[in-house]
Amino acid sequence: MILTPLQLDILQELINIGVGRAAGMLNQMVSTHIQLQVPILRVLTPKELGDLYASRPNTVFSAVQLAFTGEFAGVSALIFPPESASKLVRVMLGREGVPEDDGQVRAGTLQEVGNIVLNGVMGSIANILKEPLRYSPPDFVESGIANILGDVSGMILMARTQFSMRDHLIEGEVLILFSLSSFDSLLSAIDGLIAS
């Protein structure tokens, strides 16, 4: 499915707005300035995404997943390679925090960050396109990409995200997995925005 440059620009802007809101909330939580950027947005098939992750050195990733339903339905996920996940937990907890090898604290910290980022992104898409969404509670999983994605068929928006904080650069990806019909609905809503 080919998107027009204007559709892609609008999707990029919607995600940038959501990431900006999430950065503002994260800044209030920690005593350091956090900057989030979404420099790259791509639309991929599940096979293309699987091939992309297969070429990476990591086989296990840390992911927070947030399912959503409404006019568009699917799953959004914030995915980190292990070293980025560990770095993010250390920075979020600060030096005085609980050791990041405490699995429960690690999972809870990443789940909270993922929930804020994914709600920011999905909320901005829903609000600007005037399509209300309902969310399930977020899930945290550390697994291979195939298990994280599950049995997805449709289109995937992949936004490579960079967290800059305390001289650390932490890389991750926001993935939004849509069924084909939901992706069509998303594009129709964007076209409606362009026409208005």
C-alpha positions as CSV (number, residue, x, y, z in Angstrom):
1,M,0.0,0.0,0.0
2,I,1.6,3.3,-1.2
3,L,0.9,6.4,0.8
4,T,1.1,9.8,-0.8
5,P,3.8,12.2,0.5
6,L,1.1,14.4,2.1
7,Q,-0.5,11.4,3.9
8,L,3.0,10.4,5.2
9,D,3.8,14.0,6.3
10,I,0.5,14.2,8.2
11,L,1.1,10.8,9.9
12,Q,4.6,12.0,10.8
13,E,3.2,15.2,12.3
14,L,0.5,13.3,14.3
15,I,3.2,11.1,15.8
16,N,5.5,14.0,16.5
17,I,2.7,15.8,18.3
18,G,2.0,12.7,20.4
19,V,5.7,12.2,21.2
20,G,6.0,15.9,22.2
21,R,3.1,15.5,24.7
22,A,4.7,12.3,26.1
23,A,8.0,14.1,26.5
24,G,6.3,16.8,28.5
25,M,4.7,14.2,30.8
26,L,8.0,12.4,31.3
27,N,9.8,15.7,32.1
28,Q,7.4,16.2,35.0
29,M,8.2,12.7,36.3
30,V,12.0,12.9,36.4
31,S,14.4,15.7,37.4
32,T,16.0,15.9,34.0
33,H,15.1,17.2,30.6
34,I,13.9,14.5,28.2
35,Q,13.7,15.1,24.6
36,L,11.9,12.7,22.3
37,Q,12.3,12.8,18.5
38,V,10.8,10.7,15.8
39,P,13.2,11.2,12.9
40,I,12.1,8.3,10.7
41,L,8.5,7.0,9.9
42,R,8.0,4.0,7.7
43,V,5.0,2.0,6.6
44,L,5.8,-1.8,6.5
45,T,4.2,-5.1,5.9
46,P,4.7,-7.7,8.7
47,K,7.2,-9.6,6.5
48,E,9.2,-6.4,5.9
49,L,9.3,-5.6,9.6
50,G,10.3,-9.2,10.5
51,D,13.1,-9.1,7.9
52,L,14.3,-5.7,9.4
53,Y,14.5,-7.1,12.9
54,A,16.1,-10.4,11.7
55,S,19.0,-8.4,10.4
56,R,19.7,-6.9,13.9
57,P,22.1,-8.3,16.4
58,N,19.6,-8.7,19.2
59,T,17.1,-11.6,19.4
60,V,15.2,-10.4,22.5
61,F,13.6,-7.0,22.8
62,S,11.8,-5.2,25.7
63,A,8.3,-4.1,24.6
64,V,5.3,-2.4,26.1
65,Q,2.1,-3.1,24.1
66,L,-1.2,-1.2,24.2
67,A,-4.2,-2.6,22.3
68,F,-6.7,-0.1,21.0
69,T,-10.2,-0.4,19.4
70,G,-12.5,2.0,17.7
71,E,-12.8,3.1,14.0
72,F,-9.2,1.8,13.7
73,A,-8.2,-1.1,15.8
74,G,-4.8,-2.7,16.5
75,V,-1.9,-2.8,18.8
76,S,0.7,-0.1,19.5
77,A,4.1,-1.1,20.9
78,L,7.2,0.7,22.2
79,I,10.2,-1.6,21.6
80,F,13.7,-1.3,22.9
81,P,16.8,-3.4,22.4
82,P,18.0,-4.7,25.8
83,E,20.9,-2.2,26.2
84,S,18.6,0.8,25.5
85,A,15.9,-0.6,27.9
86,S,18.5,-0.9,30.7
87,K,19.9,2.6,30.1
88,L,16.4,4.1,30.1
89,V,15.6,2.3,33.4
90,R,18.8,3.6,35.0
91,V,18.2,7.2,33.9
92,M,14.5,7.1,35.0
93,L,15.3,5.7,38.4
94,G,18.4,7.9,39.0
95,R,21.5,6.7,40.9
96,E,19.5,6.4,44.1
97,G,16.9,4.2,42.4
98,V,16.3,0.5,42.9
99,P,18.9,-1.7,41.1
100,E,17.7,-2.1,37.5
101,D,18.4,-5.8,37.6
102,D,15.3,-6.1,39.8
103,G,13.0,-7.5,37.2
104,Q,9.8,-6.2,38.7
105,V,11.1,-2.6,39.0
106,R,12.5,-2.8,35.4
107,A,9.2,-4.0,34.0
108,G,7.2,-1.4,36.0
109,T,9.5,1.4,34.9
110,L,9.4,0.5,31.2
111,Q,5.7,-0.2,31.3
112,E,5.1,3.3,32.8
113,V,7.3,5.0,30.1
114,G,5.6,2.9,27.4
115,N,2.2,3.7,28.6
116,I,2.9,7.5,28.5
117,V,4.5,7.4,25.1
118,L,1.9,5.2,23.5
119,N,-1.0,7.0,25.0
120,G,0.5,10.3,23.8
121,V,0.9,9.0,20.2
122,M,-2.4,7.2,20.0
123,G,-4.2,10.1,21.8
124,S,-2.9,12.7,19.3
125,I,-4.0,10.5,16.3
126,A,-7.4,9.9,17.8
127,N,-8.0,13.6,18.8
128,I,-6.8,15.3,15.7
129,L,-8.6,12.8,13.4
130,K,-11.7,13.0,15.7
131,E,-11.9,9.2,16.0
132,P,-12.2,8.1,19.7
133,L,-10.2,5.0,20.7
134,R,-10.6,2.7,23.7
135,Y,-7.4,1.2,25.2
136,S,-6.7,-2.0,27.1
137,P,-4.2,-1.9,30.0
138,P,-0.6,-2.0,28.7
139,D,1.4,-5.2,28.8
140,F,5.2,-5.6,29.2
141,V,7.0,-8.4,27.4
142,E,10.6,-9.4,26.8
143,S,10.8,-11.7,23.9
144,G,11.7,-12.2,20.2
145,I,10.1,-9.9,17.7
146,A,7.8,-12.7,16.3
147,N,6.3,-13.2,19.8
148,I,5.9,-9.4,20.4
149,L,4.1,-8.9,17.0
150,G,2.0,-12.0,17.3
151,D,-0.1,-13.1,14.3
152,V,-0.4,-9.8,12.7
153,S,-1.7,-9.2,9.2
154,G,-2.1,-5.7,7.9
155,M,0.1,-2.7,7.8
156,I,2.6,-1.4,10.4
157,L,3.7,2.2,11.1
158,M,7.2,2.2,12.4
159,A,8.6,5.4,14.0
160,R,12.2,5.2,15.1
161,T,12.3,7.1,18.4
162,Q,15.2,8.7,20.2
163,F,15.1,9.6,23.9
164,S,17.8,12.2,24.7
165,M,18.4,12.7,28.4
166,R,21.3,13.4,30.7
167,D,23.8,13.1,27.8
168,H,22.3,9.6,27.0
169,L,20.8,8.7,23.6
170,I,18.4,5.9,23.9
171,E,16.9,4.3,20.8
172,G,13.6,2.5,20.4
173,E,10.7,2.2,18.1
174,V,7.1,2.9,18.2
175,L,5.2,0.3,16.2
176,I,1.5,0.7,15.4
177,L,0.0,-2.4,13.9
178,F,-3.3,-2.0,12.0
179,S,-5.5,-4.5,10.2
180,L,-5.9,-3.7,6.5
181,S,-9.4,-2.4,7.0
182,S,-8.3,-0.2,10.0
183,F,-5.4,1.1,7.9
184,D,-7.9,2.1,5.2
185,S,-10.0,3.8,7.8
186,L,-6.9,5.7,9.1
187,L,-6.1,6.9,5.5
188,S,-9.7,7.9,4.9
189,A,-9.6,10.0,8.1
190,I,-6.3,11.6,7.0
191,D,-7.8,12.4,3.6
192,G,-10.8,13.9,5.4
193,L,-8.4,16.1,7.4
194,I,-6.7,17.2,4.2
195,A,-10.0,18.0,2.5
196,S,-11.3,20.1,5.4
